[in-house]
């Protein structure tokens, strides 16, 4: 026994999501997902600052530059009450 785990199961089928699920998705498809990934790679801090501004409810609205600094240093603390 070599101690290595070998998987013998392979799955190549693709199962489409139900239309109701797709309609309420935050990302509209693979093209939109890849665009988000590319944006995040170009400017990581600005990407997450934009995500925070668009998707979180802020008690006090903060300038984007300050938000980037907060995201770098707070890391895990709850920013909304």
Buried (B, 14 or more C-beta within 10 A) or exposed (E): EEEEEEEEEEEEEEEEEEEEEEEEEEEEEEEEEEEBEEBBEEEEBBBBBBBBEEEEEEEEEBEEEEBBEBBEEEEEEEBEE
